[in-house]
Amino acid sequence: MEEHDVIIIGAGHNGLTAGVELARAGHSVLVLEKTNWPGGQAATKELFKGFKHSVGAWALLVFREEMIKYLEIDKEGFELIRPSSSFTVFGDPEDTPFIGYTDPIDLANHLLEDHGEDAMEAFSELGRYFSYFKEMFEKYIDETPPTLEEIIAAAPDEKTREILASLSYGSAIEVMRKFFKEPGKHGCILGSLSASAIDGTHMGPFTKGSALSLSYHYCAGDTYDFKIPKGGIGTLSSSLEKVFKRYGGEVQYKAQVENFIIEDGKVTGVKLRNGDELRAKAVISTLDAQSTFLRLCDTQALPTDFVSSVEDIEYTNGYIQLHLTMKSLPTFANQLEFVNGTEKSWLVAYIQSPEQLHGCWKQYQAGEVPDNPAVYCYFPSQLDSSLAPEGFHTCTIFSHYFPADIPKGQHNEMKELMVKRVLDRMETVVPNFRELIMDQVVFTQEYFEKTFGTTGGDFAQGLLHPGQMFGDRPVPGWANYETPLENLFMAGGGCHPGPGVTCIPGLNGARVVMGKIGAASKSETSQVA
Ligand SMILES: Cc1cc2nc3c(=O)[nH]c(=O)nc-3n(C[C@H](O)[C@H](O)[C@H](O)COP(=O)(O)OP(=O)(O)OC[C@H]3O[C@@H](n4cnc5c(N)ncnc54)[C@H](O)[C@@H]3O)c2cc1C
C-alpha cells in the first residue's frame, strides 16, 4: 500500500493545477487519471493522422493571464495566440454581421460604423451594467463566496442590488432589452450575446436566470476576448504536467478510481478499478459532485441532506462538436464575402437572433433536433499552422441544443440530422463546404460523459444556474472546496467560481488542502527552479 500526501483524481487542467501548487510546496502528490492522456475535457488530440484538434474546450475565456507565469507554464513553452477578433457572427443575408473585435476601439468603431450609433451606445451601456457583476465576481474569485442572495443583500446601495439581481435572476433578453430596446433589430449582436447566455445552461435566452451565464461569460472581457493556446488547448495541461513532474509529482494514466476508502468517517485513500489501494493524507476530486459523491462514495457515509442536495444538481446540457479535416480554407460568399483573406474568417458563427435560439430551445425541450441550429465554425489551423499538414486545415463546429433525452436507438440518426442541418447552414455562406471536408468525427454530450465520466456530459460540471453558483456551488454550504468527509476535497470545474479552463478551482482547492494538511513532509520544498 502506497502513502502519498495528496492523491488527486483527474488529470484535467484543474487536477494538474492543484498538483503543481501542492508539489511545488513540497508535498508528495499522485494524480490518477482514467484515460491515457492529460487535459480531460480540454485536450488536443490527433484525431486524424497529422491533424490536431482541441476536443472539448478550445479557447481560454475566463482565464487570467497571470496564471501563465504563476504556474510556470511559460517555462514549458506555453504561448497564447491573440486573434484580432474573437468571432464574426452572421445571420440572415440582410443582417449586418457582428465582429467581436478584441480591441475595444476597433469594436466601438465597428459598432458605430456598421451597426449605428444606437448599437454602439447600447453595447457600451450594457458593458457598464455587466461591470457590476464582474467586480463582484472578481472580489470572490479566490475565496469561499457567500451565496448570491447574501452578496446582493450586502451590496452598498439599492441600484447595485437591483443590477446584481437582474444579472443573476433575470433573463438574458430582459437585460439586453434595457439597452437594445427595439425588438427585431441588431439580431447578430443580440444573438451572439444570447448564445453566451445559454452556454452551460438548460435554458433559453428568455428563461429567467439565463442572465447569469451571460454575466459569467462577460467576465471573460467585454468582447469575449478568446485566447487560443498555441498547439491547441491541450498544451495547457501538457505544460502543467511537465511543471508538476519537475516538482516531483507523479501521474498514473489508465488509473480509474473505483471508490474512496473511508475509515472512521475519514477518507484515507482510494481503490482503483484494478483493485489497487492507495493511501494519502488528503484526496482531491476534480470530478463533478454527482460523480464524486454518488459514484465513488458510499452515500451512507454522508449526511442525508448533503446527498439530497447533490442528487438535485442540474446537469442537463446538450450539444454537438464536429471535428473536420479540410482540403483548404473555405471561400466565403454572400454576407460573409468580406472576411475572405482576413483573420475575421478564423471563427464564423451563425446566430441569427435571440428568437432563433428560443425556437431551438423549445425544440430541444421537446426532444427534437432544432430545425435552425446556431453554429460556431472555426478553423484553428488558420491561426496556428502547427495543427495541420501544410496546405490542409482543421475545422471544428459546435452547436448547442442537441437533445438530451433521446429515445433508445435513435442517437445516431438524430446526430446525423443535427450534422446535416449544421452543414446546410454553413453552405449558405460557403456553397462547397461539404466538398472541402476530407474526414469528420462527431461528438455529443454522450461522448464526454462516457470518456470523462462527466455527469450528463455537462461540460459545466453543474450548470450555470442561479442556485448552482457562488456559495451554492457545488451545493449550498460547501463552496469552500471541503466536503462532509474529512480529508476529501473538491477542486474541479464543478466548484466555485465555475467551469471553463481557468485553473482557478484547482488552485483554490489546493490552497485549502495545504491549509488543512499543514507543511510538506518532504524536506526539499520548492528547491527545483
Ligand atoms: C464541447 C466542449 C466545449 C468547451 N469549450 C470550452 C471553451 O472553449 N473554453 C472553456 O474555457 N471551457 C470550455 N469547455 C469546458 C471545459 O472544458 C471544462 O470546464 C474544463 O475542461 C474542466 O476542467 P476540469 O479539470 O475541472 O475537469 P475535466 O477536464 O473534466 O477533468 C477531469 C478528469 O478526471 C478524469 N476522471 C473522471 N473520472 C475518473 C475516475 N474515476 N478516476 C480517475 N480519473 C477520472 C477524467 O478522465 C478527466 O480527465 C468546453 C467543454 C466541452 C465538452
The ligand as a Tripos MOL2 file, in Angstrom:
@<TRIPOS>MOLECULE
LIG
   53    58     1     0     0
SMALL
NO_CHARGES

@<TRIPOS>ATOM
      1 C1        -17.5170   20.5780  -26.2100 C.3       1 LIG1
      2 C2        -16.9180   21.4240  -25.1080 C.ar      1 LIG1
      3 C3        -16.5100   22.7120  -25.3860 C.ar      1 LIG1
      4 C4        -15.9540   23.5120  -24.3830 C.ar      1 LIG1
      5 N1        -15.4760   24.7450  -24.7090 N.ar      1 LIG1
      6 C5        -14.8150   25.4650  -23.7720 C.ar      1 LIG1
      7 C6        -14.0750   26.6170  -24.1450 C.ar      1 LIG1
      8 O1        -13.9180   26.9400  -25.3240 O.2       1 LIG1
      9 N2        -13.4750   27.3230  -23.1540 N.ar      1 LIG1
     10 C7        -13.5220   26.9440  -21.8550 C.ar      1 LIG1
     11 O2        -12.9540   27.6410  -21.0080 O.2       1 LIG1
     12 N3        -14.1750   25.8190  -21.4830 N.ar      1 LIG1
     13 C8        -14.8020   25.0630  -22.4040 C.ar      1 LIG1
     14 N4        -15.3770   23.8710  -22.0510 N.ar      1 LIG1
     15 C9        -15.4320   23.4970  -20.6170 C.3       1 LIG1
     16 C10       -14.0930   22.9810  -20.1120 C.3       1 LIG1
     17 O3        -13.5960   22.0120  -20.9960 O.3       1 LIG1
     18 C11       -14.2140   22.3860  -18.6990 C.3       1 LIG1
     19 O4        -14.8660   23.3110  -17.8610 O.3       1 LIG1
     20 C12       -12.8400   22.0780  -18.1050 C.3       1 LIG1
     21 O5        -12.0670   21.3460  -19.0120 O.3       1 LIG1
     22 C13       -12.9970   21.3300  -16.7960 C.3       1 LIG1
     23 O6        -11.7040   21.0060  -16.3150 O.3       1 LIG1
     24 P1        -11.5040   20.1110  -15.0190 P.3       1 LIG1
     25 O7        -10.0480   19.8520  -14.8850 O.co2     1 LIG1
     26 O8        -12.2150   20.7210  -13.8750 O.co2     1 LIG1
     27 O9        -12.2920   18.7590  -15.3310 O.3       1 LIG1
     28 P2        -12.0960   17.6970  -16.5100 P.3       1 LIG1
     29 O10       -11.4640   18.3030  -17.6810 O.co2     1 LIG1
     30 O11       -13.4310   17.0420  -16.6840 O.co2     1 LIG1
     31 O12       -11.0620   16.6570  -15.8830 O.3       1 LIG1
     32 C14       -11.4640   15.6150  -15.0190 C.3       1 LIG1
     33 C15       -10.5780   14.4180  -15.3330 C.3       1 LIG1
     34 O13       -10.9210   13.3640  -14.4360 O.3       1 LIG1
     35 C16       -10.8350   12.1250  -15.1270 C.3       1 LIG1
     36 N5        -11.6600   11.1360  -14.4090 N.ar      1 LIG1
     37 C17       -13.0070   11.0240  -14.4000 C.ar      1 LIG1
     38 N6        -13.3890   10.0130  -13.5880 N.ar      1 LIG1
     39 C18       -12.2450    9.4710  -13.0800 C.ar      1 LIG1
     40 C19       -12.0020    8.4140  -12.1870 C.ar      1 LIG1
     41 N7        -12.9820    7.7090  -11.6200 N.pl3     1 LIG1
     42 N8        -10.7110    8.1110  -11.9010 N.ar      1 LIG1
     43 C20        -9.6820    8.8220  -12.4500 C.ar      1 LIG1
     44 N9         -9.8800    9.8490  -13.2990 N.ar      1 LIG1
     45 C21       -11.1500   10.1790  -13.6000 C.ar      1 LIG1
     46 C22       -11.3800   12.4580  -16.4980 C.3       1 LIG1
     47 O14       -10.9760   11.4970  -17.4620 O.3       1 LIG1
     48 C23       -10.7680   13.8400  -16.7330 C.3       1 LIG1
     49 O15        -9.5090   13.7430  -17.3620 O.3       1 LIG1
     50 C24       -15.8690   23.0170  -23.0500 C.ar      1 LIG1
     51 C25       -16.2240   21.7020  -22.7860 C.ar      1 LIG1
     52 C26       -16.7440   20.8960  -23.8010 C.ar      1 LIG1
     53 C27       -17.1010   19.4640  -23.5050 C.3       1 LIG1
@<TRIPOS>BOND
     1     1     2 1
     2     2     3 ar
     3     2    52 ar
     4     3     4 ar
     5     4     5 ar
     6     4    50 ar
     7     5     6 ar
     8     6     7 ar
     9     6    13 1
    10     7     8 2
    11     7     9 ar
    12     9    10 ar
    13    10    11 2
    14    10    12 ar
    15    12    13 ar
    16    13    14 ar
    17    14    15 1
    18    14    50 ar
    19    15    16 1
    20    16    17 1
    21    16    18 1
    22    18    19 1
    23    18    20 1
    24    20    21 1
    25    20    22 1
    26    22    23 1
    27    23    24 1
    28    24    25 2
    29    24    26 1
    30    24    27 1
    31    27    28 1
    32    28    29 2
    33    28    30 1
    34    28    31 1
    35    31    32 1
    36    32    33 1
    37    33    34 1
    38    33    48 1
    39    34    35 1
    40    35    36 1
    41    35    46 1
    42    36    37 ar
    43    36    45 ar
    44    37    38 ar
    45    38    39 ar
    46    39    40 ar
    47    39    45 ar
    48    40    41 1
    49    40    42 ar
    50    42    43 ar
    51    43    44 ar
    52    44    45 ar
    53    46    47 1
    54    46    48 1
    55    48    49 1
    56    50    51 ar
    57    51    52 ar
    58    52    53 1
@<TRIPOS>SUBSTRUCTURE
     1 LIG1         1 GROUP 0 **** ****
